Amino acid sequence: MKSVSSWSLHRTLGSYMSGDQADGGAGTFAKPGAGMALLDLPAELRRRGYDTVQLCHFHLPSRESGYLGELRSALESEGVTLDAVLVDDGDLTHPADADTHQAWIDGWLDVSTTLGARRARVIAGKQSPNPSRLEDSGRRLGKLAGDHPEIRVVTENWFALTAGADEVHAILDAADGQVGLLVDLGNWTGPDKYDQLAAVASRSETCHAKCRFDADGPDREDFTRSLQALRQADYSGPLALVYDGADDNEWDRLEEEHAIATGVFG
């Protein structure tokens, strides 16, 4: 399995962002046409040996049923599995507008289902953690999952609410088993990063295999140790490669990441 997030190919896609936001924001941040059309991405992925992709919601230029049907057909015709739609906005712990954000996310779960995605990743929340917010996030995630049994809802160790493994476990427990975890290998930092990753590895079912790059290339030591935290927990899900370094040659940098990941997982 060779998997990638569309965020890794943001420049390939012309840095397009739809502007579709949970607070009602609309408009286009970058116009389509500067790069590869999303409908052409499945064929290019297959040509380069990828069989699995995760799609950022803002890379879709339309939610219209006709477009969604075209995109699903393009993925299926190339044999590319849509592992997840990444719903990259929304705050289920927003102090005033959590209901509005939840309704917006609900609409994207409908889109994810129409596209035939296995999963949809939903942000647990962006506020600082406390017991009440963790419980509310889990409850809201569970409600979204219960309303969409045809797709697997997962959340991620991302933003302030999921500051560490304890917070992730609290949210998943509050969701009463209805919600899974997408683990991002680059979102946590600090001296206990690998211990934190190891503490959630057994609950992880899909992954953002994110490697840091600098002028000297990939941070092989950090990426390898992060991957090993999953390997030691017998992780067997997708490793969606994530590249967001300074070099515009996204495809080649992804090959470097893939080589490191293959070295750990075989």
Secondary structure as UniProt FT lines:
FT   STRAND          3..5
FT   HELIX           6..9
FT   TURN            10..15
FT   TURN            22..23
FT   TURN            32..33
FT   HELIX           38..40
FT   HELIX           41..47
FT   TURN            48..49
FT   STRAND          52..56
FT   HELIX           57..59
FT   HELIX           65..77
FT   TURN            78..79
FT   STRAND          81..87
FT   TURN            92..93
FT   TURN            95..97
FT   HELIX           98..115
FT   STRAND          119..122
FT   HELIX           131..147
FT   TURN            149..150
FT   STRAND          152..156
FT   HELIX           160..162
FT   HELIX           165..174
FT   TURN            175..177
FT   STRAND          180..184
FT   TURN            185..186
FT   TURN            191..192
FT   HELIX           193..201
FT   TURN            202..203
FT   STRAND          204..210
FT   STRAND          213..214
FT   TURN            215..216
FT   STRAND          217..218
FT   HELIX           220..231
FT   TURN            232..234
FT   STRAND          239..242
FT   HELIX           250..265
//
